[in-house]
Amino acid sequence: MTNIADAKIIHRVALRGEAILTSPRWNKGTAFTIDERKAFGLTGRLPFRVNTLDEQCDRAYDQLEARKEPLRKNTFLQSVKDQNWVLYYALISRHLKELTPIIYTPTEAEAISNYSHLFRRSEGLYLTFPTADAMEEDFLEQTRGRQIDLIVCSDAEQILGIGDQGVGGIGISAAKSVIYTLLAGVDPSKALSVTLDVGTDNENLLNDSLYVGWPHKRVRGQEYDDFVDRFVQLVRKHHPHSLLHFEDFGVTNAKRLLDKYRDKHAVFNDDVQGTGAVTLACIMSAVGVTKSKLADQRFVVFGAGSAGLGIVRQLRDGIVTIDGLDEAEANKRFYLLDRFGLIKESLGAEKIRDGVQDFVRPDAEWEGASANDKGEIELLEVVKKVKPTVLIGCSTKAGAFTEEVVRAMAKGCERPIILPLSNPSKLHEVTPEDAMAWTDGKALLATGSPFPPCKLPNGKEYMAYVDHQRRSTLHQNLCAYTDALIYPGLGFGAMLSKARELTDTMIIAGTRRLASLAPALKNPDDALLPDFEEAPEVNYEVAVAVVEQAIDEGGAGVDWKKDEVREKVREAQWKPVYGTYVYDPKGQT
C-alpha cells in the first residue's frame, strides 16, 4: 500500500485472479479498473460496473445501517476488514464519530466477551504457552520478509473493564491496531496484532465447550515472565525499531513489564501511559480555564489499578516537568482510593500493593475522620476533608460518584474538574447529565466513553459524544474523553523517530501539544479537548511533537532536521485510497 494519499501511485502486485480478490491488502472489489481487470484476470470474476471508492463506501454504509444492533454492526465491519482494507478504513474515516464506538469501546468489549462464539477466521498472531518452544517459528511465519513498525499485544487479563477474556484478547490488539491506522496513519501492512495466550481464570470460558483458547488456569510467576520475555526478545531481535504496545495486562503485570523493558526497546502501555497522557492534557486544559496551575490542584483518584496509577504518575510527572516541583512534593497532591478505601499507612503492607507506596497518606492526617465498620475511609469522607479540585474515576464501579459526593466536591471549589473515565459506558462513575445537574452546570467534565446528549441546568443541550448526523452547537465544559486523541500520535512519533525508547519527556511533549489544541484555551466555555472528529489531525500534531522531542534529546534514529519533521510525518502517513495496479510476477504479495 502507498503511504501517500494519491491514487496515481503505482503498485506492482504479483497476485492474480482469486488470489488478489481474497487479499484484503490488495483487493479493490468493484473498483478495479477495466485495464486492471484484464491484467489481473478479473474480467469474468467481477460484475461490469466499475465503482469509485465513494460509491463503495455508500453501498457498505447502507448495508451497515440495515444492522440495528451495535454487535451486528461490529461483525459486519470486521467482515469488510477481512475483505478490503482500503474500503474498511475509508468507510470508518467518513463516519469516524459514529463508527469508532462500534469498532472499539464500548461495542468491542461485547465482541471480545463473545469471541469464541463469534469466531470465523484468525486475525493476528496467537502465541500460546504450551507451544512456547515453537514461538520463534510461529512469529517468523507471519513476519518474515515484512517491515513491522507496530506490534500490539495483550495477555487479556483486564480487557476494557470486563476482565479476563483469555484468547479473546486478540480482539483488543486488533482494535488498537485499527485505531493507529485510522487516527495516526500507520500502514496496516506494517502492523501485527498479538495475543499472549497464557490461559484464563475466567470460569465461564474454562467451562465453555466452544472456547477456542488454551483451556487452562492462567500461568503466573517465573513461567509467565519467561514466556513474555521470549516474545519481547523476538521483537527486539527481528524488529528492533518497532513500537511494542502492551494492552490490557493485569494490574500486577502492566507497570512491572513496562518498567522492565522500557529502557531496552520502544515500548508503550496504553493503560499506564496513554490514559495518563490524555488525562494530563485534559486537566492542563481545565486548569487553563480556571487560571491555575497543575501544582495548585488537589487530586482524588478513585480506583488505583493500572489505569489509575498510570494517570497519577503522568500527572505527577507533569507537575514536576511543567511546574518544577520535586517528585516527593508533587506526590502530596494525590489521594488514592482502592477497594480498601483511602490508601493510608495503617492499611499495612498486605493491603498496600506495589506501585502505590509513593502516594500512601500518613494516618496523622486522618485522625477523627469517619470510617466504615472495617476502619476504611471511603470516598465521601475523603472528598469532604480534602476538598479536591480534581476527581478522577478509574474504578469500573458504576455510580460511585453519587449526588452526595459530587455536591460535596462542588462546595469545595468553584469549577470542579470531574473525570469519570471507566469504560465501557455501563461502568461509568457518574453520567454527564447528573454531574452537570449536581454542580449547577459548573463542572469541567471529561468522560471515558461516549454518552448521549444531556441537558444542562440552563436548559441547553450538551452532547458528550456527537454522532455523524447530529452536531452540538454548544461545547461548554465537557469533552468526550478518549485516549485515542493521543496514543496513536505518541506511538507513530516513536516509530518514525526510530527511538530505542519512548521517554517520559517524549510523552509529555505530545501531551503538551494536545493540550495546546484545546478549544477551551480560546473560549473558556468551549471543550477541554479537541473534537474527536479532529483526531487524525490532532494525532498528526502529537506525532510531530514526539519526533521533535526525540531529535532534541538525541534519541532519534533518523537524521531529520527539526524543520523537516512536519513534512516527513505527513509523507509517512498511510491513507485509505486505491493506487493504480500493474501486474508483476516479482511484485508485492
N, C-alpha and C positions, 0 to 999 in steps of 0.2 A: 504493500500500500504506500501511496505517496505521503509524505509529511507536509505537503503543501496543498492548500485548498484550491487546486487548479485542475479542472477536468481535462486539460490538454496535456497533462503529464503522461508520458508513455510508459507502460509496464510491459515487460517481456515475460510472458507466462507460458509455462511448459504444459499445463493441464489442458485437456480437450474433452469434448463430449460430456458424458455423465460426470466425469471427474471434476470438471470446473463448475458444473451446476450444483454439486454437493459439497463444494468448498466454500464455507462461509466467508473466507477471506476474499475470494475472487468472484464469487457468484454475483451477477447483476440481475438475474431473473429476466423479466421482460425489457430491461433497459439495455441489453446487448444490442449494439447497432447492427444493421444489415451486413456490413463488412465483417464485423466481429463474428456474427453467426456463421458466415461462410468459412472464415478462417479457423474457427474452433469446433466445427462440425455440429452446429446447433440449429441449423435452419429447420429441420424436421422435429426438433425437440422443444420448440417454443411456438406459441401462437403468433400470428402475423404481426400484430401491432407492436411497435416499439414505444415504450413509455419513458417519460422523463422520471427523474428521482422524485420530483414533487408529486407527480401523478401516483407513483408507487406509495408514497407516504400517505396521500389522501385515501387510497384504497385500504392500506393497512390500518389507518386510523378508523375508518368506517367499520372494519372487521373488529377492531378493538372495542369500539363503542357498543357493539352488539353483545358484549360480555359485561354483565352488570356487576358481578361480584369482584372485588379487588384481587382475590386469589386467582380467579379465572383470567383476569387481565394480565396478571403476573406470568402465568403459564403460557399465555398467548405470546407475550413479548419474548419469553425465553425461546419459544419455537422460532420466532423471527430471527433472533440472535443466532440460533443454530443453523439458519439457512443463509443469512446475508448480513454481514457486519455493517456495511455502509447503510443499508436500509434501516437496520435496528437503531444505530446511533443517530442517523438523520431524523428518524421519526421522533425519538425521545428529545432531541435537541429542539425540535419545533414545538414541543409541548412540555417543556422542561419542568415547570412547576407542577403540572398535573400528574406527570408520569414518574417523577422521582420518588414519591411515596409508594408507587406501585412496584418499582424495581428495587427499592431499598426500604428503610424503615417507614411505615410500620408493616407493610404487607410482606416484605421478605422474611420477617420473623415467622409469620404463619407458614410460608412456603418451606422454610427450613424445618420447622417443627413437624411438617408432614413429608419431609424429604423422601423417605423410603417408600411412601405410598404414592408419591408423585413421580418417582424416578422413571426416566425414559432413556436418557443417554448420559454418559460421563461428561463432565465439563471442566476438568482440570487434572491435577496430579494427586493421586491418592497414595500416600506413604503410610503403611500400616506396620505396627510394631512387630507382629510375628514374622514379617518378611523383611526385617531391617537389614539382613545380610545382603539383600539384593537392591538396597536403596540407590546406590550409585548407578547401577544398570538401569533401574526404573527411571531415575532422574534424567539420565542421558538419552533414553529413548524419546523423551519429549522435548529435550532442549538441544540435542546435538545439531550443530550447524546453524543454530538460531542466535541472533543477538537478543539477549534478555536484559531489559533495563529495569523491570519491576517484577518482584516476586511477593505476592500477598499470601500469607499462610496463617492458619488458625488451628488450634487444637480443640476448639469448640466447647471449652469448659464453661464459658459465660457469654452466651450469644444474646445480644440485643435485649437484655432484660428477661429472657426466657430460660436462661440457664444452660445446662449441659445438653448438647444436641448431637454428640458423637460425630459420626461421619458426615452428618448434615452440615458441618462447619464449612464444607466446600462451597456452600451457598453464600456464606458471608464473604469468603475470599473472592469469589467470582463477582459479587455485587460491588465490593470495594474496587476491584479492578475496573469495572464498568464506570464507576464514578471518576476514577483517574482519567479515563479516556474522554468522557463527556465534558468534564469541567476543567481539565488541565491540558488535554491533547496528547496523552500518552498513546503511542501506537499499540493497538490491541495485539498485534502480532509479536510484540516485544514484551508482553506481559504473561505471567504464569500464575495461575491460582492453585494453591496447595492446601490440602487438609492433612494434618498430622493425626492419624487415627491411632490413638493410644488407649482405646477403649472408652467406656462411658459408665457413669454411675447413675444414669437415668434408668430407673427400673422399668418404666414404660417401654423404653427402647429395648432393653435386655429381654423383655418378655414378649416382644413383638416378632412374630414369625416372619414378617416381611422386612425386618430391619436389614439393611444392606451393608452395614459396617461390621467391625470386629465385635462380636457379642461377648464382651469381657469387661470386668471391672477396670477402671482407669489404672494404668501403670503410674506409679509415683516414685519419688526418691531418686536414687542414683540411676536406675534403669531408665527413668524418664529423661533425666538430664543427658545421659549418654545418647539416647535416641535423638533428642533435639540437637545436640552438638554435632552428631553425624550429619544431620541435614544442613546445619549452618556452615559446616566446613565444606560441604559440597558447593554451596552457594559461593563461598569465598574463593574456592579453587577454580570453579568454572566461569563465574560471572563476578569478578572482583569489583566492578564498577556499578553493579546493580544496586537498587534500593531494596532492602528486605523489610517488608511491612508486616509486623506482628499484629494480629487482630483477635480480639475476644478471648484472650487467655485468662485463666482464673486469677483471682486476687493473689494467691500465693506464688504465682509464677510470672505475672505480667511485668512488674517493675524489676524483679530479680533477673529475668532473662534480658531485659533491656539494658540493665547495668552491666551484665556480664559481657555483652557483645558490642555495645555502642562505641567503644574505642578501638574495635577490631574491624568493623565494617560499617557502612552506612545503613543503620537500622532505625526503624521508626515504629513506635507503638501508638496507634491512634487513640486508644482508650486512655493511655497515660499522657501522651504529648499533644495529640490533635485536639481532644476535648479541652484540655487545659489551654491550648493556644487560642482557640476561638472564644473561650470564656474570658481570657485575659483581654482580647481585642474588644469584646462586648463591654466589659467593665471599664476599660480605658475610655470607650465612647461615653459610657454613662457618667464617669467622673468628669469628663469634659463638659457634660451638660450641667452637672452640679458645681462646676468651677472649683473642684477639689483635686487631690492627688491620690494615687493608689495607696500611698503610705498613710493617708488620713482615714482609711476605711477600717471598719470592724467587720470581719467575715465570720459568719456562722455557716458551717458546711454540714449538711445532714446527709450522711452516707459517706463512709471513709473507705470504700473499696478502691479498686484500681483506678476507676474514673475519678472519684472524689479526690484521691491522693494526687493523681496527675494534675488535676485542676489546682489544688492547693500549692503544689510545688511550682507550677508555672506562674501562678500569681505571686508567690514568694520571690521567685527569681526575677519577675518583672519589677517588683518593688526594689530589689537590690540593684538591678541594672539601670532602671529608669530614675528612681528617686534617691539612690545612693546609700540606703540603709545597709548595715551589715546583716548577715543571714540570721543571727540569733535575735536581733531586734525585730526583723521582719516576721519571724515566726510567731511573735507575740500578738500579731494582728489576727490570728486564726483560732477558732473554737470548733473542734470537730466532734461529731456525734456518730456513733455506730449502734449496733444492737444492744450495747450495754449503756447507752446514754452518752453523756459528755465523757470524752476521753480525758481522765484525770489520774493523778498519781495513785490514788488508793485502789484503783481497779486491779493493780498488781500485774506482774509480768505475764500471767496466764491469760489475761484478757486484753493486754496491750500488745498487739501483734507487730511484727517487724514492719518498719516503714513509717510508723506514726510517732516514733519517740520524740522527734523534734517538736511536736505540737501538743504534747501532753501538758495539761493545765495543772498548776500546783493546787493542792487541796485547800491551802490557806485562802485562796480567792473565793471559796465556796462555803465557808463557814456560815451556817444559818440558812443556807439555800434549801428549798423544799425538794425532797427526794421521794421516789416511789417506795413501795414496801421492800424492794430489793436494794435500796440505797442508791439507786441510779438517778441522776439528774437529767430530766427529759427536756425535749425541745422547748416547750413553752417557758419553762423556768429559765433556760439559757437566754432566750430572746428577751424576757423581761429584765434580766440582770445586765446583759451585755449591751442591749440597745443597738443591735447590729445595723449597719448601713447597707450590708450586702447579705442576702440569704440565698444559699445555693442548695439545691436538692439533687442528689445522685443516689437516692435510696431505693428506687423502684418500689416505694411504699405509697400506693395511691392514696391521695387525700391527706398526706402527712402535714401539709401546711393548712391547718384548719383556720376558720374565721378568727378564732381567739388568737392564734399565733400571728396571723397577718395583721390584725388590728393592733396587737401589742407592738409589733415592729413599727407600724405606721405612727404610733405615738412617740417613738423614739427618734425619728428622723423625718425630715421634710419630704425627701424623694426616695423612698425605699427602693433598692435595687433587688429584684426578686427573680431568681433563675431556677424554675422547676425543670431540670434537664433530663429527668428519667425518660426513657423510651422503651417500648412503643407508647403511644398516646394513652392507653388504658392504665399505665403505671405512673402517670404524672402526679406530682405532689399537690398541685393546685391548677385549676383551669385559668386561662387568661381572664375570662369573664368574672370569676369570683375574685381573683386577685385585684382586678381593677375596681370592682364594686366595694371591696373591703378597705381599699386605700383611697376611696373617693376620686379615682382616676389619676392618682399621683404616682403610681408605681412606674418604675423603669423596668420593663419586663422582657425576658427572653425565654423561649420555651425549647424543650429538647425534641419535640415532634410537632408536626402540623396540627392545627386546630381550626374548626370552622369559625365564621365571623362571630364576634361578640359585641354586645352593646356597652358603650361607656356610660358612666353615670349621667353625662350631659345629654344622653340620647343618641349620640352619633355612633355609627357602626365602625368597628375596627376589625380587620381581618388579620388574624395571627398567621394565617397561611393563605396565600392568594392563588386561586387556580387560574387556568389559562383563559377562562371565559369571563371571570369577574375580577375587576381591579379595584383595589381600595383607593379612595381619594384622600384618605387620612392615614398617616403613618405614625401618629404621635405615640411616643413612649413604649413602643412594642416592636420587637423584631422576631421573625421566625428563626429560632436558634438552630444552627446546623454547623457541624464541623466541616461539612463539605464546602464551606466558604474558604477553607484554608488548607486542609490536609492535602488535597491534590496538588496545590501550588507548592507547598513545602516539599512534598516528595518529588515533584517534577523538577524543582530547582536543584535538589540534591542529585538527581540523576544527571541533569545536564551539566552540572558543575564537576561531575566525576569526583566529588569529595569522598574520601575514605571514611568520613564521619559526618553525621548530621548533628552539628553542635548546638548547644543551647542558644548561642548568640545568633546562629543562622535562623533558628526557630523564632526568636524574639524579633529579628529583623523582619521576617514575614508577618509576624503578628502586628508589629507597629505599622507596616504598610496597610494591612487590612483595616486597622483602627483609623488610619488617616483617611480612609474612603467612606467613613460613616456619614450618612446624611445629617445626623444629629449635630455634627460639628458646624454645619452651616445654618441649621434651623433646630434649636433645642427641642422643638415639638415633633421632630421627624424621627426616623428609625435609627436605632443604635448600630445596626449593621446594614450593609447594602442589601437591596432586594435580591432574593435568590435567583431571579431571572438574570441578574448580572453576574452570577457565579463564574462563568467562563472567563470574563474579563477580569474579575477580581482575582481569580487564581493565577491568571497571567501576571498580574502585578505582584502577587506574592512570590511567584517563581523568580521573577526578575530580582526582587529584593534578596531572596536567598542566594542566588548566584552572585550578586554583587557583594554580599557579605562574605561568601566563601572566597572570593577574589581578594577582598580587603584583608582577611585574616590568614591568607596564604595557604588555604586548604584546598583550593580548586585544582583539579587535574586537567584543566584546559588552559590554553594560553590566550584567552579572550581579554581584551581591554574592556574596562567598565562601560565605555561609551558604545561598545558593540553589543552589550548584553541584551538590550531590548529587541534588537533585530534578530539576534541569534536565537532567542527563546521563541520568537514568533515563527521563525523558519522551521524550528524543530517540532512544532505542533502538528499532530495528525488531525485531519478533518474528514468527516464522512461525505466524501464526494467520489464519483466514479472517474477514474482516469481512462485513457484510451489504451486498449489491449492489443498487443501484437503477439502472435503465436511464435514461440521459440522453444524448440525441444530442450535447449540448455538454459532456459529461463527459470523464473521462480516457481515454486510449487506451494 
